[in-house]
């Protein structure tokens, strides 16, 4: 009975993960079917409307000047453009923003600086506050780490000649894709979402969501949907579903790129993923029932369900981690499987295909679409991508549980350091493009005062890494080579996510101890 219990639980979890893998195959199919259905604007404005560019930020010392300088290069009439710097900062960013806004005004721009000392609602609160006084009917939102191309407004505004269009989203690019292994893998993760998922959903008549930045809203659409709400950590996803349920149409422009900076360290990546994962589950709890009660097509409801519940896969992956070893122990004593080994393989092969091979195909199709001449080079990074996805399961499963049990947490920004190119040996990298920060050595970003949220998660990840290392080794010694190979990404992934975080944590403790010793000596 115990053997049956372990096997049933084990394969149910695998079937769950395979289901999400099958969903990726449907996304690939929809993308290939609709990728040439390029949206075109209904018409062109004879007279360009007023646009308000909203730049929400909080303590963005390293990137704020770079952003505002790029915004000043936007190709749009000055008398039709308002620039709002929505600053909730508490550090030197305040003075830099004021100086940059003053410079814009002196150059003839309609620029305003709006500073809040009360961060109620975090980013959503800042956007809500700015929208109340925005002059434009259209609001283009840019996070501080973005560097928009000069023609981005000209390429997007004319889609609003259709009165039913409420939001336009551009595709994120990656300023520092090749900075290190982590940024390269992140770029592959995001390319899968931005190139395949968003395109497939939008062009096949399903719901898709604003990515939080690099997009333009019709102000009346936001108001009609109920405005910015801040009861979730992903206010962009929440507003997107509410607006589309009101009947507004969205347009995704995959060929219009807006570049941004990727987190260069593991702690920053984890912090970002934790916020996105927790926020998506909060939106699932808030919106999913309303979606199924709506008159939306069945295909839209089913896709929204897959989208909003997809992060539950991290919980399933953690459960799988606890089931792998008992399942193996049980199988050793199960005479039926010893006599009929083909039964287990018959179950494992299709589950492996939908759970793993489909993931690899998903990201390869995205790379082939974006980099048709060099996509094959990304094949070598797929094992690391899969391993990192496994390693992130503890961090993201924690976020899922926090959302399920209504654990409150603030909006933790992802630290950005103004790194917009690969670091080469001996090269000096401009970490902060400001008057108060001179060029520093290529790894000086590690000394920045901006740090991601710390937790005990890396300790748990390290324990998982050691456990799976033992499991893999035991399978090798028992000549279960196929199982050992399939489980190898588990220890690699957990070591990959735990060691950098633990190292930075220990470095910080050592630094604090040294500083305390120096202070005591004084």
GIGI-V324218 format. One line per field, one symbol per residue. phi: phi as a letter, one per 20 degrees, with the letter a starting at -180 (. if undefined). Layout:
BEGIN
phi=???
END
This chain:
BEGIN
phi=.ffffffffffffffffffffffffffgfffffdfeeffcffacffcfffddeddfbbldgecffgffffffefeagffdcdddeeddfccfggfffgffffffffeneeccddddedegnlffffffffffdfeefcdedcffeecfffefffedfffefefeedbddeefdcfcgefbgffffggfgfffffeeffffffedndfccfenambcdefffgffeomfdcececfffgfffffffeofedcddfedecfbeegecffffffffffffffffffgfedfffffefefggffffffffffdgffgfffffgggfeffgffffffdefgffecffffffefffffffecfffffgfffffffecfecgfffgfefgfffffgfffffgeffffffffdlffbfeefefccmecbfedgmeedfececfecegcffdfgfefffcffdbeggffffffffgffffffffffemeffffffegffffffffeefgffffffffffffffffffffff
END
